[in-house]
Amino acid sequence: MQKIAIDSRMYNSAGVGTYLKNLLNQYAKLDHDFGFRLIGNPSELREYSYNNNFEIIENDAGIYTLREQIKMPASIGKVNLLHCPHYNIPIQYKGKLVVTIHDVCHLAMPQFVRKFHQKVYAKAMLLAATRKADIIITDSEFSKNEIMKYVKVNPNKIRTLYLGVDSDFRVSSEKENYILYVGNVKPHKNLKRALQAYSLLLKKGFDCDFIIVGKREGFITEDDELNNITANISEKVIFTGYVSDGQVKEYFRKAILLIFPSLYEGFGLPPLEAMASGTPVVVSNAASLPEIVGNAGVYVDPYDVESIFEGMCKVLSDIELRKELVQKGLARVKGFSWRKTAEKTLDIYNYIVL
């Protein structure tokens, strides 16, 4: 049996954590000849401890730290392959390596990286990861092109594997009167302009709430401008704080629309998850989003508040358009499957180790 080590320390992180959880969940179900060494927090990974194909190795080293560079090689041990789901690879590791690079936002939009050392670290680690990796997995053709643009890697090393949609998402006919935003509050996510557009909706007479699935603390500390924008509409803007996966799915099901105005996105799971829930999406016409959403969304210019306002207004005002978007969205998500993502990832492991 071939042994694959997987850096699982980001299992409960947003984005990378979703990717890890769904891959490991599929690995536990699929028929294959691999054994997995999961490196991370045993309490987070305990569900895999009952499966003979999984071995859990404790490692509490924080990401982007010197400590991870010291502790990871010992945790990896003797394996046939290491898969890192992020570009923070262990530099001293000498074996076969698969790296998933979801995007190169730190390089493409450096204006949103506040600290100089973070820019330097991101560039250095991305260069090391692309150089050492046998295969690089990325989430979209957009991201593949961005990696080649900013890191100058051989395109033959890159494999585009679309992410999937959790089969637990369900459609509900019970809609509530709120616009939904799901994601973190980093500046490139463009929540600021979405809220400015929402303020215009309220002035136009639309009476709906704006629900942000995420932590208000991050909202306040990440961008002071956001706090100022919501000062006069604070009773309409609702922060959920931490919510379970089940609660997130409930928010998706009952929203009247999802707004996703990101300036830069390597893939963009929330629009797919909204479509799988029967919820129309208003998304930016930037980065990977047209590639992923296809004809199933209303597109807006993410740099233009008026465009974002008009996109949301269009969906809120037209019930027939909402019905059309729901049907197109449900058809679109059929092409995205975590099982397919996992199977193709296993094929890559086979390609490297056999």
Secondary structure, 3 states (H helix, E strand, C coil): CEEEEEECCCCCCCCHHHHHHHHHHHHHHCCCCEEEEEEECCCCCHHHHHCCCEEEEECCCCCCCHHHHHHHHHHHCCCCEEEECCCCCCCCCCCCEEEECCCCHHHHCHHHCCCHHHHHHHHHHHHHHHHHCCEEEECCHHHHHHHHHHHCCCHHHEEECCCCCCCCCCCCCCCCCEEEEECCCCHHHCHHHHHHHHHHHHHHCCCCEEEEECCHHHHHHHCHHHHHHHHHCCCCEEECCCCCHHHHHHHHHHCCEEEECCCCCCCCHHHHHHHHCCCCEEEECCCCHHHHHCCCCEEECCCCHHHHHHHHHHHHHCHHHHHHHHHHHHHHHCCCCHHHHHHHHHHHHHHHHC
